[in-house]
Every structure is written in C-alpha cells, then in structure tokens.
Amino acid sequence: MQKKGLDYNETFAPMASLATLQIVLAIVVKQDLEIDQSDVISAFLNGKVDTLVLLLPPEGFKLGSHKYCRLNKTIYGLC
C-alpha cells in the first residue's frame, strides 16, 4: 500500500481498533472459546544494520555492473 516517493520509507505498525477487539472478545465469550495473547519481540522491520550485508539480487532483477545488493534495513530472520 506504500507509494514510492510518498511514504515508501515510512514504517507502519498495523493495530486493531478498539471496536474490532471488543467484537472478537464478545464472540469468544458467546461461543465459550479460549483466547491467548503473545508478544513477538522482533516484529519490527526497517531497523538499522550495523554491519555490511550483501545479498544476491532476486532472479530477474538487473543491477547493471553490480553483482550484489547492499542491505540498508533489517529483514525478518537476519538476527
């Protein structure tokens, strides 16, 4: 949904609205279900990279004379 040149470098953290949470909790109570909550420690992307990380480009991606892509922001599974 991000647009290059407009908000491409912004970091978004989607959140559920209060109304959505209330509806889900009402359904859980009505149907006598159990609900669980968990934290994800490394859920945020776009963190700063302290070391030089080079990646092979994706198949079909042309880099000109370069053979590698430099990673500027973190991705899942990097740590």
HELIX and SHEET records of a PDB file:
HELIX    1   1 LEU A   18  LYS A   30  1                                  13    
SHEET    1   A 2 LEU A  54  LEU A  55  0                                        
SHEET    2   A 2 CYS A  69  ARG A  70 -1                                        
END                                                                             
